[in-house]
Amino acid sequence: MTEGLFDAPGARPTVLPFDVEDPRLARAAWSRLAEPGDVVAGALVGQLGPAGALQWLARAARDPVAAARALGSSVPEGQTTGSPARPSAGARLAASVERWAPRLENLDPRRELHVLRRYGGALLTPGDDGWPAALDDLGAAAPFALWVRGRSDVGALAARSVALVGARASTSYGEHVAAGMASGLADRGFTVVSGGAYGIDAAAHRGSVAADGVTIALLAGGVDRFYPQGNHDLLRRIAEDGGAVVSEVPPGSAPFRQRFLARNRIIAALSSATVVVEAAWRSGALSTARRAAELLRPVGAVPGPVTSMASAGCHGLLRDGVATCVTDAAEAAELAGDLGSDAAPVRQGRGDVVDGMDDVGRSLWDALPVRTPAALESVARTAGRTVRETLAGLGRLELDGHAVQEGGGWRRAEPTNR
Amino acid sequence: MTEGLFDAPGARPTVLPFDVEDPRLARAAWSRLAEPGDVVAGALVGQLGPAGALQWLARAARDPVAAARALGSSVPEGQTTGSPARPSAGARLAASVERWAPRLENLDPRRELHVLRRYGGALLTPGDDGWPAALDDLGAAAPFALWVRGRSDVGALAARSVALVGARASTSYGEHVAAGMASGLADRGFTVVSGGAYGIDAAAHRGSVAADGVTIALLAGGVDRFYPQGNHDLLRRIAEDGGAVVSEVPPGSAPFRQRFLARNRIIAALSSATVVVEAAWRSGALSTARRAAELLRPVGAVPGPVTSMASAGCHGLLRDGVATCVTDAAEAAELAGDLGSDAAPVRQGRGDVVDGMDDVGRSLWDALPVRTPAALESVARTAGRTVRETLAGLGRLELDGHAVQEGGGWRRAEPTNR
């Protein structure tokens, strides 16, 4: 349907070495051309289709102004990596073309797919069985494709999932909590999603693996290179042992800072809920939490000592009302799951002798002497109860083994066999 | 005005050894007759005045049925220490009379006032300059009087106050936080209110004392006996050194369990805000927090390690939305104070080289090689920016000392003097 958009007389045909009309190849190409979260690219692909947008770009690269004019203002305004002064849609599109065009050189997604296949991976694009529909909530910021190593039914795996994210500079407390929470979530059939980084991410993945659970690691760089190096074995185990290592950028892409931040939106959108285990004030995990909240996903934060800077970001989320306080796997599951089966159990304190007593019983218990029995009237006066109330109440306490009559008076029963 | 209520022919006059018409003596008497929080007594005193209610009781003690009938249903239904099946107002009043009447024996508040004066204390009743008007929010559950040792301008002291409450079975973490928060609140001119108990209460009082602040200890028993014994020196120091030790029950009253729970409502009502520092699931501090919330006072909870049972109650308050997460004195002050001068400072993270950069700058910074300079076009392609954006952006980075030109290319500046 986009044929002829730039078929001005004498226009040279697009020269790309692969079948541009193949939507999977075209999406793979877009995941290379545009930086993650580029909503101008997302809107263009949404409007023209991945193949049509690619053809449009190949031609526009030679005449950006005409290309922008041909599309007019039909590319919607969106949130991109905006500069302070927001240019018009046409100017933004032209600037975008200028940004994407240099990457048309040597563009060939078949090469990257070949690398992926060599690692036993698979490409997921929207419409595939394994594609997680939850990512559609990202709109124009949705990834063009997912490059996956390990299980490729990412959509099914993520349908019941919790993102456990947090600081790389974690404490042993945070790692302990993350691993335990991940194991508990795995036991409850939840997939644990995280970013494969050091610290909380790694502890979360490890906790899930240790409980034979399913875990998904979302990398900021290509899945051909497990980054960071120190987590290589962990990520390989995830990919080979029932989990998935996933990226929106093709093999060969380096994990830049902006890609980390953009990657966080996928963690947030993919997971049924996001829980921040430990995060300092500037932690990237906070951006994941805020994206999740924007996407109306439940957000939890694990508290920690107020003396620990590694928990300050979590406390900030709690103070701002962005996150619910989450202290264990049951509460994380409740956040993500159905209210019925996944509801966290109501807390029960230690049993106490007065637990089963009503107010009269408690006041009588308080008034009863421990050793030397007291007269009924004395107990009543001390407790501030009527003689009738006191008589009836002491009778109940006696039946329950809490009070005894002795020498015409009353005292507490010995605390044996309680 | 209540004269003649029971002046049936032949009725014996009331025999009480003190001037029943003295409203201060009558209130002191009621604080001995009724258990703390007895709303039937509160309603009766509210309706007949303390002296009238006392005369009514003295006569009703001899004929409870006629007394109840004379008042009819004019004593409002209230929340008292209710038994499961709620009796009628008349029956409840009759039962109350039966409860209060035994304490008429030997009733003489002049004796208790004498004890109080011996300790240099003062009695506060509603209408006194020192009476805290905030207690009126308790309605029929308001105390009849306050027995005070130390500064008697309790109302003025409590006008800008934070209750710091928590577990007796505290951890060193909780005590550390309580003491630090109390000192910080004292520095900000807040009175610290607490219950004088071991653990968090004592740490809070101590923190305020250490910062030369004002602190109020609200005891569950009489102020003649500083309970618990281990806090005797602390409580004496509070009473003698610019603070106040306060109780609603007269000297000689023992600190029963029910009186602790009832006392908590006064802490909640008296303070501008209540912050729970550490509390297990069944801690009485949680009742203080919930009472404060019912009274529409701001409530805070200090988080702690989720592995610490001593913080579980705080986390429960956060989960239930009863409390705001509070991590330091500034946030506690913000909770209690005016939004203007007491607002907690916005958190600032550590400085980072990319802090002052916009998105273009950050992506260029990521793309810049650390050592070997790269060509402008290469930096642009790596960053996914246009050549124009890249040129302008690198110029800004160079000006800010973050990027250098070298041999026709660009690289990051050395991280010296940053």
HADDOCK unambig.tbl for C-alpha pairs under 7 A between the chains (distance, minus, plus):
assign (segid A and resid 35 and name CA) (segid B and resid 384 and name CA) 6.50 0.50 0.50
assign (segid A and resid 81 and name CA) (segid B and resid 359 and name CA) 6.02 0.50 0.50
assign (segid A and resid 95 and name CA) (segid B and resid 386 and name CA) 6.70 0.50 0.50
assign (segid A and resid 98 and name CA) (segid B and resid 386 and name CA) 5.37 0.50 0.50
assign (segid A and resid 99 and name CA) (segid B and resid 384 and name CA) 5.59 0.50 0.50
assign (segid A and resid 99 and name CA) (segid B and resid 385 and name CA) 4.87 0.50 0.50
assign (segid A and resid 99 and name CA) (segid B and resid 386 and name CA) 4.53 0.50 0.50
assign (segid A and resid 100 and name CA) (segid B and resid 384 and name CA) 6.90 0.50 0.50
assign (segid A and resid 102 and name CA) (segid B and resid 381 and name CA) 6.28 0.50 0.50
assign (segid A and resid 103 and name CA) (segid B and resid 381 and name CA) 6.78 0.50 0.50
assign (segid A and resid 256 and name CA) (segid B and resid 366 and name CA) 6.11 0.50 0.50
assign (segid A and resid 257 and name CA) (segid B and resid 366 and name CA) 6.49 0.50 0.50
assign (segid A and resid 258 and name CA) (segid B and resid 363 and name CA) 6.44 0.50 0.50
assign (segid A and resid 281 and name CA) (segid B and resid 349 and name CA) 5.64 0.50 0.50
assign (segid A and resid 282 and name CA) (segid B and resid 349 and name CA) 5.96 0.50 0.50
assign (segid A and resid 303 and name CA) (segid B and resid 303 and name CA) 5.70 0.50 0.50
assign (segid A and resid 303 and name CA) (segid B and resid 304 and name CA) 6.15 0.50 0.50
assign (segid A and resid 303 and name CA) (segid B and resid 305 and name CA) 6.44 0.50 0.50
assign (segid A and resid 303 and name CA) (segid B and resid 306 and name CA) 6.64 0.50 0.50
assign (segid A and resid 304 and name CA) (segid B and resid 303 and name CA) 6.16 0.50 0.50
assign (segid A and resid 304 and name CA) (segid B and resid 304 and name CA) 4.64 0.50 0.50
assign (segid A and resid 304 and name CA) (segid B and resid 305 and name CA) 4.32 0.50 0.50
assign (segid A and resid 304 and name CA) (segid B and resid 306 and name CA) 6.54 0.50 0.50
assign (segid A and resid 305 and name CA) (segid B and resid 303 and name CA) 6.45 0.50 0.50
assign (segid A and resid 305 and name CA) (segid B and resid 304 and name CA) 4.32 0.50 0.50
assign (segid A and resid 305 and name CA) (segid B and resid 305 and name CA) 5.35 0.50 0.50
assign (segid A and resid 306 and name CA) (segid B and resid 303 and name CA) 6.64 0.50 0.50
assign (segid A and resid 306 and name CA) (segid B and resid 304 and name CA) 6.55 0.50 0.50
assign (segid A and resid 306 and name CA) (segid B and resid 327 and name CA) 5.39 0.50 0.50
assign (segid A and resid 315 and name CA) (segid B and resid 325 and name CA) 6.59 0.50 0.50
assign (segid A and resid 318 and name CA) (segid B and resid 325 and name CA) 6.09 0.50 0.50
assign (segid A and resid 319 and name CA) (segid B and resid 324 and name CA) 6.10 0.50 0.50
assign (segid A and resid 319 and name CA) (segid B and resid 325 and name CA) 5.16 0.50 0.50
assign (segid A and resid 324 and name CA) (segid B and resid 319 and name CA) 6.07 0.50 0.50
assign (segid A and resid 325 and name CA) (segid B and resid 315 and name CA) 6.58 0.50 0.50
assign (segid A and resid 325 and name CA) (segid B and resid 318 and name CA) 6.08 0.50 0.50
assign (segid A and resid 325 and name CA) (segid B and resid 319 and name CA) 5.14 0.50 0.50
assign (segid A and resid 327 and name CA) (segid B and resid 306 and name CA) 5.39 0.50 0.50
assign (segid A and resid 349 and name CA) (segid B and resid 281 and name CA) 5.67 0.50 0.50
assign (segid A and resid 349 and name CA) (segid B and resid 282 and name CA) 5.93 0.50 0.50
assign (segid A and resid 359 and name CA) (segid B and resid 81 and name CA) 5.98 0.50 0.50
assign (segid A and resid 363 and name CA) (segid B and resid 258 and name CA) 6.48 0.50 0.50
assign (segid A and resid 366 and name CA) (segid B and resid 256 and name CA) 6.11 0.50 0.50
assign (segid A and resid 366 and name CA) (segid B and resid 257 and name CA) 6.53 0.50 0.50
assign (segid A and resid 381 and name CA) (segid B and resid 102 and name CA) 6.23 0.50 0.50
assign (segid A and resid 381 and name CA) (segid B and resid 103 and name CA) 6.74 0.50 0.50
assign (segid A and resid 384 and name CA) (segid B and resid 35 and name CA) 6.56 0.50 0.50
assign (segid A and resid 384 and name CA) (segid B and resid 99 and name CA) 5.56 0.50 0.50
assign (segid A and resid 384 and name CA) (segid B and resid 100 and name CA) 6.83 0.50 0.50
assign (segid A and resid 385 and name CA) (segid B and resid 99 and name CA) 4.80 0.50 0.50
assign (segid A and resid 386 and name CA) (segid B and resid 95 and name CA) 6.78 0.50 0.50
assign (segid A and resid 386 and name CA) (segid B and resid 98 and name CA) 5.34 0.50 0.50
assign (segid A and resid 386 and name CA) (segid B and resid 99 and name CA) 4.50 0.50 0.50
